Amino acid sequence: MTPVRTRFAPSPTGYLHVGGARTALYCWLYARKMQGTFVLRIEDTDIERSTQESVQAILDAMEWLNLNYDEGPFYQTKRFDRYHEVVQLMLKEGKAYRCYCSKERLEALRTEQMTNKQKPRYDGLCRDLKEPGTGSHVIRFRNPLEGVVEFNDLIRGPLSFRNDELDDLIIARSDGTPTYNFTVVVDDWDMQITHVIRGDDHINNTPRQINILRALGATPPLYAHVSMILGSDGKRLSKRHGAVSVMQYREEGFLPEALLNYLARLGWSHGDQEIFSREELVQLFDIPHINKAPAAFNNEKLLWLNQHYIKTGDPLHVAEELAWHMQQLGVDVSAGPALTDLIKAQAERAKTLREMAEKSLYFYRDVQFDEAAVKQHLTQEAIPVIESMQNELTHLKEWTAEAIHQVVQNVAEKLTLKMGKIAQPMRVAITGSTVSPSIDVTVCLLGRERTLQRLSAALLLCEESKAI
Ligand code: GLU
């Protein structure tokens, strides 16, 4: 059996969209599953729209998602000599021809065809010129005039296109630069791609590409066209629906495993299973179970998966991602608890790492007080609570959540108060608000020194409340 070779071939005209990421993932998964080769090709021939920034954005996103490629990145702009060579070969063999038709002629032809309700297409005037023309010209592929192009789409089944519906495609422009469909063909051929998995917006290009490949004597690869991703309103997913760029998901606090798991499942299924490790995906992924129908993006489900991975992922890896968010927020993580401990304490309370970072600032920075919480909880009545806690914590031998829990219980008993009446003023005193992990865990993570400092400062606030 020929070894499987897949490729992901983005055009660097923007960030990596989640739709593109899903295509990349399917190409990657299939190559890994079949122990084949995954190639990355940057289709940057549209000089005006391609940017180095976009190339970098795509490479960064692939790296963040850990979709490692075995070959490439190959840049089409570096392969112009090769495209030129193939054009010359096709001219020589009569598989392509020079077309001298002026823009005006083509425009007039188009208008006429439109008026006659015909599909606009080149009429083949230069196909069999007796005398070669002169001046500016493009190179067109000599598309077969009759018959059909058939292929068995691995997702959609057999598809068939009539040759008389296909134009004699321009393969090189008048300035000699190759066109999109042509570069794809030469590359898929040279790179010995066996499976082209790509978006269904390319379906109409496929018969043209197959014809050129056949003219070159190449065996066309197998094709699998993946349906698009829709927004919650059933329209094609776009910025209007929220985040669409992979790196924006990172910024919003998603883990790459969660996004990959989500994208794998969006448009592909293995029974009812929702959660897949990377290894499981490699093992279970297959092309026939990719869904023909477009899939709708569901943010809630992605959030659910994200929290699942925050709770169950490798703590060191989750911590590494969280560190990135802390850095984005300008937080010095050496000033507070270890991130792995923080994650344990906060995993139930945050669906994203961004949310976790934002909710954990008081561990690393001075407290920002929520005024309403201060007013409600740092009152005269809180003074004995805070003083007792201060005394007990100062002398506590073992600084563990269990021991701190015992302290809270003792103080509650001593003052004949409910635990909540101890926990809330404590919480406001050391975190600034009424929301945090359980008070024993919070105090434990914050450490003795800072807890005591914050309790002293809170006492002043309680006393001030007296004056009002
Ligand atoms: N460069 C094309 C795109 O970004 C993909 C071409 C292909 O996969 O054949 O849409």
Residues whose N, C-alpha, C, O or C-beta is under 5 A from the ligand:
A	BS01	LIG	A9 P10 S11 E43 V184 R198
